[in-house]
Amino acid sequence: MKNWWPVLFFLGCFIFFVAWVIIPASQEVTHGYAAYYAGAKLFLEKGWGAQAYDNAWTSAYVLSLTEGKIAEVLAPGFPTAPLPMLLWGHLSIEAARIYWIWANGIVFLLGLGVLIISQDQQKKACPWFFMGGAMLAAPVIANFRFGQIFALIFFLLAVAVYGLIKGHVRLTGLALGFAFTIKVYGLFLWIIPVYWRNWRTLAWGIGTFLVLFLASLPWVGIDSWLAVIPAVLRTNASPEIASPAYQTTPSFMAHLFRGDPIWNPHPIFEAPFLATILPLVINVIILGITVSVLRGKPMPFWIAALMPLNTLILPNALEHHYVLFLIPIFILLANLAHPPQKVDFFTWGLLTVGIIALGVPWPYKHALFSEGWLSLLAYPRLYGGWLIWGAAIVAARNKR
């Protein structure tokens, strides 16, 4: 490569990423991370039962592990969520944090590499700019700041993308199975092997989940698994999802139409029925549009259009969930910039504005944006996510 500017840009971003993101994050115990550590301790001590989904019980347990500094509940996912943390669950919470952050940093960079190779872009300049920009993106920084798990989920889904595009059945199934078992993520990508009738991929994915499920039973028991669905339903019905911290369509509708004296004292107007029904209607319409447009289109466009839905229609996705949008963004960049492709200014406009809305820091949690019509400014990640989905749909529709 004759031009070294892309490499120098990447190196500058990498130095910033290590010095101002990874190192500070490895030295501070925060909420988010505390829940994963607590889950790993419970798993190793065979203390994970139905009580792990009792918010009062888990909050007290996390307080005991953090010397009374952090009161946090475990996310209402599968009991297998702490599996990646088990390697360091025997260490102190501070020591485990160091290993956790550095391991996730390495996994994140590997995920970027796998994603680039999946699009055959490794010999071009664009990936260097993409990797550098990815390390500066607000959701990525938030993921490491709070010790979250989405660098690993990003890696697993990047591997699944590589497998889908290159035709590696087992690899795709394993990656999808692990991502689903750990964080109940990537479910919409399972539509692809269903539509393409790739039953072996489905079998590997389902088999991976079943093996991990059965292997977990001696440690967590069947009661833990039976408690998952009630816990999810309780969380989804919680008034807390009306907080702008949750950048999703159901959260947005709850903030607009469902008031709560603590979490949402000033909705635009009170209409709880709309807060319930509109997300369901939107989800059905969006899924219908997505599948109808994607018929007969190449695999990358399927991935780019379906990936955003894994986050946008969840009730309680936070900023760090948007790390996963790096996947559709890079797929679109790689395919729109392909030489035979005509320049589509509308699609490029959607993609550019979407990237800005997703990646640029914005004080959306500020009290100024919590009331009335100003609250419309409190959902930049959600708007950016929908713009990325829109860019994928338009690009797929224009693909001949």
C-alpha positions, 0 to 999 in steps of 0.5 A: 500500500503506497499511501501510509496515511490510513495506517498512521490514522489507525495507529493514532486511534489505537494509541488513544484507544489503549491510553484513554479507554482500555487502561482507565477502564481496567482500573475502575470497577463500575456497574455493568461489569459488577453484574457479570462478575457477580454472575460468575461468582454465583455460577462457580459457587453453584449459588445461581438459582431462581433468586438470581432474578430477584432484584432485591437479592441480587442487588444485596449480593452485588453490594457485598462484592463491591464493599457497598459501592454498587447496587445492581441487578443481573440482566434478565438473560440466560444463566449462561451469561457469565460464562466468559467471565468464569476464567477470572471469577476466582480473582478479586473484583479489581484483578478480574476487571484488568483481565476482563478489559484487556481480553475484551480489547483484544477480542474487539480488534480481532472482531474488526479483523474478521469483519474486514476479511469477510468483505475481502477488504484487507488490502484496501485503505478503507479498513484502516480508517474504519478500524480507527474510527470504530475505536473512537465511537461513543458506544465502543468507549461506553462498552469498555468504560462499563466493562460490558460484554458486547466486544465479545458479542461483536466478535462472535457475530463478526465470525458468524458473518464471515461464516455466512458469506464464505459458506462455513456452516459449522463456524456460522452455527457455533458463533450464532449459538454462542452469541445467543446463549451468552446474551440472547443476541443475533436472533434475526440473523437466524432468519438467513439460514431459514430463508436460504434453507441451510438446515445444517447451520441451524442444527449447529446453532441449536446444538450449541445452545443445547450443549451449553444449556445441558452443561450449565444445569449442574451449576445453575439448576433448572429453576434458573432457566425456568425463571428467565421468561418471567424475569424478562417480562417483568423487565420489559414491563418496568417503567424504567425503560422509559428512561432515555438511557434505553435507546430502543423503539419500545423505550422511545414510545414509552417515553413519549406516551407512558408517564411515571413519577420517577422514570418519566414524569413529563411524557409528551402526552399520556397514552399508555395504549400507544406505548404498548401497541405502536412498537408491535405494529412498527416491528411487524411492518419493519420485518415485512419490509425487510424480508420482502426487499431482501428476497433475491438479494446477495448475502451481505445485504441480508446481514446489513438489514437484519443486524440492526433489528437485533437492537432497535426493537429490544425493550431495553438496549443501552448505548453499548449495545450499538457496538454491534452496528459496526457490522452493518456499517462496514458491510455497507461501506464495503459494498457501496464503495465497490467500483461497479456500484453506481454512486447512490447519494441518498443511500450514502446520505442515510449512512453518513448521518446514521454513523454520526448519530451513532458514533458522536458523543451526545449528552442525551441523558441530560435532564434538559432532554428528559421533558416534553418535546425536547425529549425527541433530542434524547435518542440519537443512537436510536435514530442513527440505528434506524438510518443505518437500517434504512440505508441497508434497505435502500441499498438492497432495493437498488442492487440489481 
